[in-house]
């Protein structure tokens, strides 16, 4: 099956579909520059997208891989997770060969962003699909005349058959800030993390890859440039408070995010910063 790239409508919004090797596909929304689907060669969907997600731009699309910039969560004065998730991005580049398909989307500052955050910038998200992996690279360029600081994340929602049955390895020995437990900082002493309650943790300065053990849906997860790893599941009570999640949505998702949360990046005028997350089928 040949690789290709096509523009499509997805839930009424403009999107790009990458048709990769061996029947794999990725769907990327131009709204938010956001991956909404990744189907691997076994025909399975690996990305969680809420069945109640809103696609009109009034709120961020619940699920997929949102791009959080220039603020992670509510760690600042900006809207939660910044302002890129509800903005229109432009398709900048597309390429494909026998063994990959790739697209790059871009966005720049405008009057709306400068009213919230007075810094000129240009950002790109590049998504590359191969037979057994997806790479996302986020690039920020400071196009202004002064240094600015930012935090952010690739807020990856992974689809689970049942989240209680999965284990996440690779975080042993790292300190984490436990947002579901009064932001207390704790050292991870377990060799694997299992989710059996609300989980909202920011692991600091993680250099090892993670392994999500989920029977025949296991994934290896690695990031570069993003020093922190966020693990989030709202569980029953918090999920019930989310209008754009079904009551049982928590059971079928786990966020494992490449993040800049503890210490902002300081980006001088004219400089660029890159961060990447890679997901590989095991």
Backbone as CSV, one residue per row, in Angstrom:
resi,resn,N_x,N_y,N_z,CA_x,CA_y,CA_z,C_x,C_y,C_z
1,UNK,0.844,-1.196,0.000,0.000,0.000,0.000,0.881,1.249,0.000
2,UNK,0.666,2.138,-0.957,1.506,3.322,-1.089,1.173,4.345,-0.003
3,UNK,2.199,5.106,0.367,1.970,6.217,1.292,1.399,7.403,0.527
4,UNK,0.654,8.243,1.247,0.082,9.444,0.638,-0.346,10.395,1.737
5,UNK,-0.665,11.617,1.328,-1.168,12.640,2.249,-2.365,13.298,1.589
6,UNK,-3.455,13.446,2.334,-4.669,14.032,1.766,-5.290,15.000,2.757
7,UNK,-5.956,16.028,2.214,-6.722,16.943,3.063,-8.147,16.421,3.155
8,UNK,-8.687,16.439,4.367,-10.012,15.864,4.621,-10.797,16.779,5.551
9,UNK,-12.052,16.464,5.712,-12.890,17.041,6.769,-13.056,15.992,7.859
10,UNK,-12.830,16.399,9.100,-12.920,15.491,10.238,-13.807,16.160,11.278
11,UNK,-14.979,15.600,11.515,-15.950,16.230,12.423,-16.196,17.692,12.046
12,UNK,-16.198,17.958,10.727,-16.521,19.291,10.242,-15.387,20.288,10.236
13,UNK,-14.179,19.843,10.574,-13.031,20.770,10.568,-11.985,20.290,9.565
14,UNK,-11.141,21.236,9.103,-10.086,20.904,8.155,-9.018,20.064,8.837
15,UNK,-8.600,19.014,8.148,-7.598,18.121,8.705,-6.749,17.543,7.576
16,UNK,-5.647,16.925,7.963,-4.743,16.259,7.033,-4.624,14.806,7.478
17,UNK,-4.715,13.898,6.513,-4.536,12.486,6.839,-3.251,11.983,6.199
18,UNK,-2.390,11.423,7.021,-1.184,10.766,6.553,-1.489,9.279,6.407
19,UNK,-1.363,8.769,5.198,-1.498,7.336,4.949,-0.087,6.774,4.839
20,UNK,0.325,6.088,5.894,1.700,5.639,5.987,1.893,4.215,5.511
21,UNK,3.083,3.656,5.755,3.370,2.296,5.322,2.525,1.270,6.077
22,UNK,2.219,0.170,5.406,1.543,-0.988,5.994,0.177,-0.634,6.585
23,UNK,-0.516,0.322,5.940,-1.886,0.629,6.335,-2.032,1.538,7.532
24,UNK,-0.942,2.092,8.035,-1.016,3.002,9.175,-1.570,4.357,8.732
25,UNK,-2.236,5.050,9.640,-2.734,6.395,9.344,-2.596,7.294,10.571
26,UNK,-2.436,8.580,10.295,-2.504,9.612,11.324,-3.381,10.731,10.789
27,UNK,-4.275,11.239,11.631,-5.112,12.381,11.275,-4.726,13.568,12.149
28,UNK,-4.454,14.709,11.490,-4.004,15.922,12.175,-4.972,17.048,11.852
29,UNK,-5.520,17.672,12.887,-6.436,18.800,12.716,-5.662,20.091,12.513
30,UNK,-6.119,20.933,11.586,-5.528,22.268,11.459,-5.970,23.174,12.603
31,UNK,-7.076,22.826,13.242,-7.488,23.521,14.460,-6.637,22.981,15.614
32,UNK,-5.740,23.816,16.103,-4.881,23.405,17.202,-3.612,22.695,16.794
33,UNK,-3.450,22.381,15.496,-2.274,21.626,15.071,-2.159,20.305,15.807
34,UNK,-3.276,19.607,15.916,-3.432,18.537,16.903,-3.645,17.173,16.250
35,UNK,-2.796,16.212,16.590,-3.044,14.829,16.179,-4.321,14.338,16.861
36,UNK,-5.237,13.772,16.065,-6.510,13.283,16.608,-6.659,11.770,16.486
37,UNK,-5.806,11.145,15.673,-5.924,9.700,15.468,-4.586,9.145,15.016
38,UNK,-4.265,7.951,15.508,-3.121,7.180,15.028,-3.535,5.715,14.996
39,UNK,-3.730,5.207,13.799,-4.116,3.806,13.625,-2.887,3.037,13.177
40,UNK,-2.516,2.010,13.936,-1.323,1.234,13.638,-1.656,0.090,12.679
41,UNK,-0.621,-0.642,12.250,-0.816,-1.614,11.174,-1.713,-2.773,11.575
42,UNK,-1.970,-2.947,12.874,-2.920,-3.962,13.314,-4.364,-3.459,13.259
43,UNK,-4.557,-2.212,12.763,-5.895,-1.657,12.624,-6.446,-1.028,13.887
44,UNK,-5.614,-0.891,14.925,-6.099,-0.382,16.201,-5.805,1.104,16.355
45,UNK,-6.751,1.797,16.956,-6.593,3.209,17.281,-5.786,3.330,18.564
46,UNK,-4.693,4.104,18.509,-3.808,4.247,19.676,-3.996,5.565,20.425
47,UNK,-4.766,6.479,19.850,-4.962,7.795,20.462,-6.401,7.912,20.954
48,UNK,-6.560,8.402,22.176,-7.900,8.601,22.736,-8.464,9.940,22.281
49,UNK,-9.671,9.917,21.755,-10.412,11.125,21.407,-11.791,10.991,22.033
50,UNK,-12.154,11.949,22.877,-13.424,11.858,23.583,-14.595,11.845,22.607
51,UNK,-15.559,10.990,22.878,-16.764,10.939,22.029,-17.603,12.196,22.193
52,UNK,-17.311,12.994,23.210,-18.029,14.251,23.432,-17.151,15.472,23.128
53,UNK,-16.045,15.272,22.444,-15.157,16.391,22.103,-15.902,17.434,21.275
54,UNK,-15.533,18.697,21.475,-16.143,19.834,20.778,-15.167,20.286,19.690
55,UNK,-15.685,20.481,18.465,-14.818,20.776,17.320,-15.076,22.156,16.712
56,UNK,-15.737,23.050,17.441,-16.048,24.363,16.858,-15.047,25.449,17.249
57,UNK,-13.997,25.098,17.964,-12.978,26.068,18.347,-13.306,26.870,19.594
58,UNK,-14.493,26.650,20.169,-14.859,27.399,21.376,-14.071,26.930,22.592
59,UNK,-13.697,25.644,22.584,-12.832,25.071,23.615,-11.846,24.145,22.900
60,UNK,-10.804,23.732,23.610,-9.840,22.800,23.024,-10.503,21.447,22.784
61,UNK,-10.039,20.745,21.754,-10.552,19.411,21.443,-10.054,18.439,22.508
62,UNK,-10.992,17.737,23.148,-10.645,16.836,24.249,-10.107,15.510,23.704
63,UNK,-8.825,15.300,23.888,-8.187,14.084,23.406,-7.123,14.401,22.377
64,UNK,-6.630,13.359,21.724,-5.586,13.555,20.724,-4.259,13.916,21.373
65,UNK,-3.485,14.761,20.676,-2.205,15.252,21.214,-2.208,16.772,21.113
66,UNK,-2.838,17.461,22.062,-2.842,18.926,22.048,-1.440,19.496,22.256
67,UNK,-1.196,20.649,21.617,0.059,21.376,21.788,-0.174,22.478,22.818
68,UNK,0.456,22.338,23.972,0.315,23.330,25.044,1.496,24.299,24.973
69,UNK,1.198,25.586,24.768,2.221,26.629,24.652,1.514,27.977,24.716
70,UNK,2.097,28.985,25.343,3.384,29.049,26.029,3.273,28.824,27.539
71,UNK,2.219,28.106,27.945,2.041,27.845,29.372,1.531,26.427,29.564
72,UNK,2.149,25.706,30.495,1.644,24.406,30.891,0.607,24.561,31.992
73,UNK,-0.531,23.908,31.820,-1.610,23.881,32.813,-1.962,25.304,33.245
74,UNK,-2.103,25.498,34.556,-2.448,26.830,35.075,-1.253,27.460,35.799
75,UNK,-0.050,27.105,35.363,1.165,27.625,36.005,1.528,28.993,35.436
76,UNK,0.627,29.953,35.585,0.857,31.294,35.060,-0.451,32.029,34.907
77,UNK,-0.407,33.164,34.208,-1.572,34.040,34.087,-2.365,33.826,32.801
78,UNK,-1.868,32.976,31.923,-2.538,32.741,30.639,-3.675,31.731,30.802
79,UNK,-4.522,31.580,29.769,-5.504,30.494,29.808,-4.796,29.162,30.014
80,UNK,-5.470,28.199,30.628,-4.868,26.904,30.910,-4.286,26.291,29.639
81,UNK,-3.035,25.855,29.711,-2.306,25.244,28.598,-2.067,26.212,27.439
82,UNK,-2.155,27.519,27.697,-1.823,28.494,26.663,-2.951,28.705,25.669
83,UNK,-2.573,29.127,24.435,-3.606,29.565,23.494,-3.538,28.904,22.119
84,UNK,-2.638,27.962,21.895,-2.514,27.383,20.558,-3.576,26.329,20.256
85,UNK,-4.204,25.771,21.284,-5.111,24.636,21.072,-6.396,25.013,20.357
86,UNK,-6.746,26.285,20.354,-7.987,26.709,19.687,-7.709,27.651,18.513
87,UNK,-6.454,27.684,18.060,-6.077,28.545,16.945,-5.963,27.728,15.652
88,UNK,-6.161,28.416,14.513,-5.998,27.789,13.205,-4.525,27.784,12.817
89,UNK,-4.010,26.623,12.448,-2.651,26.455,11.955,-2.683,26.321,10.435
90,UNK,-1.515,26.495,9.806,-1.398,26.370,8.350,-0.499,25.185,8.019
91,UNK,-0.860,24.493,6.945,-0.017,23.414,6.444,1.189,24.024,5.740
92,UNK,2.384,23.675,6.194,3.609,24.294,5.687,4.402,23.360,4.781
93,UNK,4.377,22.057,5.079,5.183,21.122,4.309,4.533,19.751,4.376
94,UNK,4.696,18.968,3.319,4.241,17.578,3.327,5.149,16.765,2.425
95,UNK,5.520,15.582,2.887,6.407,14.710,2.138,6.049,13.264,2.456
96,UNK,6.284,12.395,1.504,6.114,10.972,1.789,6.990,10.161,0.854
97,UNK,7.411,9.006,1.342,8.198,8.053,0.555,7.672,6.666,0.909
98,UNK,8.378,5.632,0.490,7.880,4.277,0.726,7.716,3.960,2.205
99,UNK,8.594,4.538,3.044,8.624,4.123,4.442,8.181,5.206,5.428
100,UNK,7.659,6.338,4.952,7.186,7.357,5.887,6.238,8.328,5.187
101,UNK,5.474,9.045,6.014,4.702,10.215,5.576,4.892,11.293,6.632
102,UNK,4.998,12.558,6.183,5.357,13.641,7.103,4.610,14.911,6.730
103,UNK,4.123,15.623,7.731,3.560,16.954,7.520,4.115,17.909,8.575
104,UNK,4.209,19.180,8.198,4.576,20.241,9.138,3.502,21.314,9.090
105,UNK,2.988,21.684,10.266,2.026,22.771,10.401,2.703,23.913,11.134
106,UNK,2.288,25.153,10.842,2.926,26.293,11.492,1.888,27.312,11.948
107,UNK,2.323,28.144,12.888,1.484,29.215,13.417,2.401,30.318,13.927
108,UNK,1.917,31.556,13.874,2.693,32.690,14.369,1.815,33.551,15.267
109,UNK,2.471,34.481,15.954,1.724,35.413,16.801,0.791,36.274,15.958
110,UNK,-0.285,36.731,16.568,-1.205,37.675,15.931,-1.742,38.617,17.013
111,UNK,-2.664,39.475,16.641,-3.188,40.447,17.614,-3.775,39.762,18.837
112,UNK,-4.448,38.645,18.604,-5.100,37.932,19.705,-4.078,37.357,20.685
113,UNK,-3.011,36.751,20.147,-2.013,36.169,21.055,-1.225,37.267,21.765
114,UNK,-0.921,38.361,21.046,-0.122,39.426,21.664,-0.892,40.158,22.747
115,UNK,-2.221,40.131,22.659,-3.034,40.732,23.725,-2.906,39.928,25.018
116,UNK,-2.654,38.628,24.878,-2.501,37.756,26.038,-1.048,37.643,26.486
117,UNK,-0.156,37.646,25.501,1.267,37.346,25.739,2.064,38.153,24.728
118,UNK,2.731,39.232,25.151,3.227,40.242,24.209,4.554,39.885,23.542
119,UNK,4.620,38.682,22.945,5.890,38.242,22.354,5.678,37.742,20.931
120,UNK,6.465,38.222,19.967,6.426,37.656,18.621,7.075,36.264,18.619
121,UNK,6.443,35.323,17.915,6.999,33.971,17.842,6.506,33.306,16.560
122,UNK,7.171,32.231,16.223,6.710,31.321,15.174,6.868,29.916,15.711
123,UNK,5.864,29.062,15.501,5.925,27.693,15.998,5.577,26.725,14.883
124,UNK,6.181,25.543,14.931,5.908,24.471,13.982,5.695,23.166,14.742
125,UNK,4.805,22.344,14.229,4.689,20.968,14.694,4.866,20.066,13.480
126,UNK,5.832,19.159,13.570,6.095,18.205,12.491,5.709,16.820,12.977
127,UNK,4.888,16.129,12.199,4.430,14.780,12.541,4.941,13.833,11.469
128,UNK,5.711,12.830,11.886,6.211,11.830,10.941,5.674,10.462,11.329
129,UNK,5.094,9.775,10.357,4.498,8.457,10.558,5.337,7.413,9.834
130,UNK,5.752,6.392,10.568,6.419,5.239,9.987,5.590,3.990,10.293
131,UNK,6.114,2.810,9.927,5.317,1.590,10.055,4.929,1.301,11.498
132,UNK,5.841,1.577,12.439,5.583,1.192,13.826,5.755,2.344,14.807
133,UNK,5.807,3.595,14.303,6.080,4.698,15.223,5.526,6.008,14.672
134,UNK,5.354,6.951,15.597,4.994,8.314,15.247,5.922,9.241,16.027
135,UNK,6.477,10.230,15.316,7.335,11.245,15.923,6.644,12.594,15.821
136,UNK,6.620,13.337,16.919,6.124,14.713,16.914,7.251,15.621,17.366
137,UNK,7.576,16.616,16.548,8.599,17.584,16.913,7.983,18.977,16.918
138,UNK,8.099,19.642,18.047,7.582,21.002,18.207,8.761,21.962,18.240
139,UNK,8.694,22.999,17.414,9.766,23.990,17.321,9.187,25.376,17.594
140,UNK,9.868,26.144,18.419,9.487,27.529,18.708,10.643,28.444,18.323
141,UNK,10.338,29.486,17.568,11.331,30.500,17.210,10.921,31.833,17.816
142,UNK,11.849,32.478,18.502,11.627,33.813,19.043,11.930,34.823,17.936
143,UNK,10.879,35.366,17.326,11.050,36.300,16.212,11.066,37.758,16.669
144,UNK,11.048,37.972,17.980,11.068,39.334,18.509,12.470,39.781,18.880
145,UNK,12.540,40.878,19.604,13.821,41.474,19.962,14.233,41.253,21.397
146,UNK,13.424,40.521,22.179,13.728,40.307,23.590,13.554,38.835,23.948
147,UNK,14.307,38.381,24.937,14.166,37.015,25.447,12.765,36.813,26.028
148,UNK,12.175,35.645,25.779,10.937,35.289,26.490,11.071,33.909,27.119
149,UNK,10.200,33.632,28.084,10.159,32.338,28.761,8.843,31.643,28.468
150,UNK,8.877,30.314,28.432,7.637,29.558,28.223,7.724,28.196,28.892
151,UNK,6.549,27.644,29.176,6.402,26.243,29.555,5.474,25.607,28.525
152,UNK,5.188,24.331,28.665,4.307,23.713,27.678,4.363,22.203,27.725
153,UNK,3.696,21.572,26.750,3.647,20.109,26.705,3.093,19.628,25.380
154,UNK,3.404,18.408,25.041,2.646,17.618,24.085,1.769,16.700,24.941
155,UNK,0.492,17.047,24.990,-0.445,16.527,26.005,-1.102,15.225,25.488
156,UNK,-0.282,14.181,25.356,-0.677,12.987,24.620,-1.690,12.123,25.374
157,UNK,-2.881,11.953,24.754,-3.913,11.054,25.291,-3.770,9.695,24.595
158,UNK,-3.387,8.674,25.328,-3.271,7.336,24.770,-4.535,6.539,25.061
159,UNK,-4.987,5.790,24.062,-6.214,4.993,24.219,-5.904,3.679,24.914
160,UNK,-6.674,3.392,25.951,-6.550,2.159,26.715,-7.810,1.320,26.534
161,UNK,-7.654,0.009,26.550,-8.832,-0.849,26.646,-9.439,-0.683,28.033
162,UNK,-8.585,-0.749,29.059,-9.005,-0.537,30.443,-7.790,-0.063,31.227
163,UNK,-7.835,1.170,31.692,-6.638,1.791,32.266,-6.156,1.061,33.517
164,UNK,-7.063,0.395,34.224,-6.665,-0.315,35.436,-5.723,-1.485,35.136
165,UNK,-5.681,-1.918,33.886,-4.884,-3.089,33.524,-3.493,-2.748,33.008
166,UNK,-3.148,-1.457,32.913,-1.866,-1.089,32.317,-0.855,-0.718,33.396
167,UNK,0.416,-0.796,33.038,1.510,-0.400,33.922,2.479,0.468,33.133
168,UNK,2.975,1.523,33.767,3.932,2.432,33.136,5.263,2.300,33.842
169,UNK,6.300,1.915,33.080,7.649,1.738,33.623,8.555,2.875,33.169
170,UNK,9.645,3.083,33.927,10.663,4.047,33.523,10.726,5.294,34.378
171,UNK,9.906,5.379,35.428,9.864,6.586,36.252,10.434,6.366,37.658
172,UNK,10.940,5.171,37.915,11.491,4.841,39.232,12.624,5.802,39.608
173,UNK,12.593,6.266,40.853,13.666,7.098,41.379,13.535,8.575,41.096
174,UNK,12.519,8.967,40.325,12.330,10.387,40.006,11.378,11.052,41.006
175,UNK,11.643,12.311,41.289,10.708,13.096,42.092,9.537,13.528,41.218
176,UNK,8.354,13.578,41.811,7.194,14.094,41.082,6.357,14.994,41.980
177,UNK,5.755,15.991,41.343,4.797,16.865,42.020,3.412,16.265,41.838
178,UNK,2.756,15.979,42.944,1.478,15.272,42.924,0.331,16.282,43.015
179,UNK,-0.178,16.691,41.858,-1.228,17.718,41.826,-2.548,17.206,42.377
180,UNK,-2.732,15.892,42.436,-3.960,15.334,43.008,-3.845,15.166,44.526
181,UNK,-2.703,15.583,45.074,-2.443,15.404,46.503,-1.764,16.650,47.067
182,UNK,-2.344,17.824,46.731,-1.877,19.084,47.303,-0.515,19.544,46.833
183,UNK,-0.072,19.071,45.656,1.207,19.469,45.061,2.421,19.066,45.895
184,UNK,2.248,18.077,46.757,3.392,17.570,47.517,4.375,16.903,46.550
185,UNK,5.672,17.047,46.832,6.713,16.429,45.999,7.137,15.105,46.627
186,UNK,7.104,14.038,45.834,7.319,12.679,46.320,8.361,12.006,45.426
187,UNK,9.163,11.112,45.988,10.097,10.301,45.204,9.391,9.006,44.791
188,UNK,9.454,8.708,43.487,8.827,7.480,42.984,9.672,6.275,43.389
189,UNK,9.078,5.360,44.154,9.803,4.186,44.640,9.346,2.896,43.966
190,UNK,8.316,2.974,43.133,7.841,1.778,42.457,8.487,1.608,41.096
191,UNK,8.739,0.361,40.696,9.321,0.106,39.378,8.286,0.294,38.280
192,UNK,6.998,0.248,38.628,5.949,0.517,37.647,4.824,1.291,38.307
193,UNK,4.185,2.148,37.522,3.064,2.944,37.994,1.776,2.318,37.487
194,UNK,0.877,2.007,38.405,-0.445,1.529,38.038,-1.481,2.561,38.473
195,UNK,-2.485,2.755,37.669,-3.491,3.785,37.908,-4.713,3.140,38.558
196,UNK,-4.972,3.532,39.805,-6.137,2.997,40.504,-6.911,4.084,41.242
197,UNK,-6.637,5.340,40.859,-7.311,6.506,41.451,-6.955,7.711,40.572
198,UNK,-7.490,8.886,40.927,-7.095,10.089,40.197,-5.581,10.238,40.239
199,UNK,-4.982,10.442,39.076,-3.532,10.543,38.966,-3.192,11.800,38.180
200,UNK,-2.386,12.678,38.791,-1.989,13.932,38.139,-0.591,14.280,38.630
201,UNK,0.404,13.714,37.965,1.785,13.812,38.433,2.688,14.438,37.376
202,UNK,3.605,15.295,37.840,4.653,15.836,36.982,5.976,15.275,37.482
203,UNK,6.555,14.344,36.714,7.865,13.773,37.041,8.952,14.683,36.482
204,UNK,9.959,14.960,37.304,10.965,15.968,36.964,12.245,15.345,36.409
205,UNK,12.792,16.012,35.404,14.129,15.706,34.886,14.264,14.232,34.499
206,UNK,13.314,13.757,33.713,13.293,12.343,33.308,14.153,12.155,32.058
207,UNK,15.106,11.258,32.138,16.002,11.017,30.997,15.798,9.639,30.378
208,UNK,15.132,8.744,31.077,14.889,7.403,30.534,13.590,7.376,29.746
209,UNK,13.492,6.503,28.745,12.204,6.304,28.077,11.238,5.579,29.003
210,UNK,9.969,5.645,28.664,8.946,4.929,29.418,8.418,3.762,28.569
211,UNK,7.937,2.753,29.256,7.293,1.622,28.594,5.898,1.477,29.169
212,UNK,4.910,1.626,28.316,3.523,1.433,28.721,3.157,-0.014,28.416
213,UNK,3.017,-0.807,29.460,2.695,-2.224,29.305,1.176,-2.377,29.284
214,UNK,0.654,-2.748,28.107,-0.798,-2.860,27.944,-1.116,-4.052,27.044
215,UNK,-0.731,-5.253,27.524,-0.957,-6.481,26.768,-0.414,-6.311,25.348
216,UNK,-1.251,-6.525,24.329,-0.761,-6.409,22.949,-0.888,-4.992,22.411
217,UNK,-1.073,-4.010,23.293,-1.129,-2.601,22.887,0.017,-1.800,23.508
218,UNK,1.090,-2.476,23.896,2.195,-1.808,24.586,2.891,-0.797,23.674
219,UNK,3.382,0.283,24.306,4.074,1.352,23.589,5.336,1.748,24.347
220,UNK,6.392,2.051,23.603,7.558,2.717,24.159,7.402,4.212,23.902
221,UNK,7.754,5.022,24.902,7.537,6.465,24.850,8.850,7.151,25.198
222,UNK,9.293,8.067,24.332,10.548,8.757,24.585,10.401,10.222,24.203
223,UNK,11.070,11.092,24.948,11.022,12.515,24.614,12.427,13.094,24.636
224,UNK,12.586,14.188,23.899,13.831,14.953,23.866,13.470,16.431,23.984
225,UNK,14.255,17.166,24.771,14.006,18.591,24.911,12.977,18.933,25.969
226,UNK,12.083,18.003,26.229,11.089,18.159,27.297,11.621,17.445,28.537
227,UNK,11.945,18.166,29.615,12.578,17.524,30.763,11.622,16.780,31.691
228,UNK,10.329,17.074,31.598,9.361,16.508,32.539,8.419,15.535,31.825
229,UNK,7.855,14.622,32.602,6.836,13.694,32.101,5.602,13.820,32.987
230,UNK,4.470,14.116,32.357,3.207,14.223,33.084,2.405,12.944,32.862
231,UNK,1.860,12.411,33.941,0.959,11.252,33.867,-0.363,11.682,34.468
232,UNK,-1.440,11.589,33.671,-2.741,12.104,34.123,-3.880,11.166,33.747
233,UNK,-4.714,10.899,34.741,-6.020,10.266,34.516,-6.980,10.853,35.538
234,UNK,-8.144,11.378,35.098,-9.038,12.079,36.016,-9.813,11.164,36.951
235,UNK,-9.890,9.866,36.632,-10.662,8.886,37.388,-12.141,9.289,37.406
236,UNK,-12.915,8.674,38.239,-14.377,8.756,38.122,-14.903,10.160,38.446
237,UNK,-14.534,10.695,39.607,-15.148,11.944,40.084,-14.746,13.143,39.230
238,UNK,-13.462,13.268,38.908,-13.024,14.401,38.101,-13.529,14.286,36.664
239,UNK,-13.617,13.072,36.150,-14.145,12.873,34.794,-15.588,13.358,34.713
240,UNK,-16.351,13.117,35.771,-17.760,13.517,35.796,-17.924,15.032,35.701
241,UNK,-16.878,15.788,36.052,-16.939,17.249,36.005,-16.596,17.804,34.626
242,UNK,-16.130,16.942,33.723,-15.712,17.376,32.393,-16.877,17.197,31.421
243,UNK,-17.413,18.304,30.920,-18.575,18.242,30.031,-18.281,17.505,28.736
244,UNK,-17.017,17.546,28.303,-16.667,16.953,27.016,-16.053,15.558,27.152
245,UNK,-16.348,14.895,28.280,-15.941,13.498,28.466,-17.161,12.678,28.871
246,UNK,-17.288,11.475,28.297,-18.326,10.542,28.728,-18.010,10.070,30.147
247,UNK,-19.029,9.660,30.905,-18.782,9.247,32.288,-17.727,8.156,32.439
248,UNK,-17.601,7.272,31.438,-16.600,6.208,31.531,-15.355,6.513,30.710
249,UNK,-15.212,7.774,30.256,-14.063,8.127,29.423,-12.732,7.900,30.119
250,UNK,-12.694,8.120,31.434,-11.457,7.956,32.189,-10.870,6.549,32.033
251,UNK,-11.733,5.572,31.860,-11.297,4.173,31.812,-10.497,3.849,30.551
252,UNK,-10.705,4.651,29.495,-10.138,4.321,28.193,-9.011,5.258,27.777
253,UNK,-8.442,6.007,28.735,-7.371,6.938,28.386,-6.336,7.024,29.496
254,UNK,-5.121,7.330,29.077,-4.062,7.713,30.005,-3.188,8.723,29.282
255,UNK,-3.006,9.883,29.885,-2.110,10.876,29.308,-0.691,10.621,29.816
256,UNK,0.238,10.476,28.881,1.668,10.429,29.187,2.283,11.530,28.329
257,UNK,2.626,12.639,28.966,2.924,13.878,28.257,4.401,14.249,28.358
258,UNK,4.961,14.701,27.250,6.278,15.334,27.258,6.064,16.794,27.648
259,UNK,6.712,17.249,28.720,6.337,18.550,29.281,7.544,19.371,29.737
260,UNK,7.314,20.684,29.763,8.186,21.647,30.436,7.304,22.268,31.509
261,UNK,7.474,21.830,32.739,6.560,22.265,33.786,7.282,22.905,34.971
262,UNK,8.382,22.312,35.396,9.017,22.808,36.621,9.825,24.078,36.378
263,UNK,10.583,24.091,35.280,11.471,25.229,35.011,11.234,25.714,33.591
264,UNK,10.821,26.980,33.402,10.560,27.488,32.049,11.811,27.488,31.183
265,UNK,11.589,27.391,29.873,12.652,27.594,28.901,12.807,29.092,28.670
266,UNK,14.039,29.571,28.691,14.345,30.969,28.371,14.916,30.997,26.961
267,UNK,14.203,31.670,26.042,14.580,31.649,24.628,14.980,33.051,24.175
268,UNK,16.272,33.254,23.889,16.731,34.580,23.463,16.165,34.977,22.097
269,UNK,16.181,36.270,21.819,15.724,36.793,20.532,16.477,36.122,19.392
270,UNK,15.722,35.702,18.369,16.327,35.105,17.194,16.687,33.639,17.321
271,UNK,16.503,33.060,18.493,16.881,31.657,18.713,15.673,30.727,18.517
272,UNK,15.987,29.413,18.372,14.953,28.386,18.238,15.104,27.342,19.344
273,UNK,13.983,26.712,19.682,13.976,25.592,20.636,13.207,24.441,20.009
274,UNK,13.689,23.213,20.249,13.015,22.023,19.731,12.692,21.064,20.874
275,UNK,11.557,20.409,20.775,11.218,19.314,21.670,10.504,18.230,20.884
276,UNK,10.646,16.996,21.341,10.112,15.876,20.566,9.530,14.811,21.489
277,UNK,8.475,14.142,20.993,7.985,12.924,21.630,7.842,11.849,20.555
278,UNK,8.280,10.642,20.878,8.208,9.502,19.972,7.430,8.382,20.640
279,UNK,6.481,7.810,19.902,5.707,6.660,20.362,5.990,5.492,19.421
280,UNK,6.393,4.355,19.998,6.779,3.197,19.202,5.986,1.982,19.652
281,UNK,5.414,1.264,18.684,4.688,0.039,18.982,5.692,-1.035,19.428
282,UNK,5.425,-1.678,20.547,6.282,-2.731,21.071,5.678,-4.080,20.726
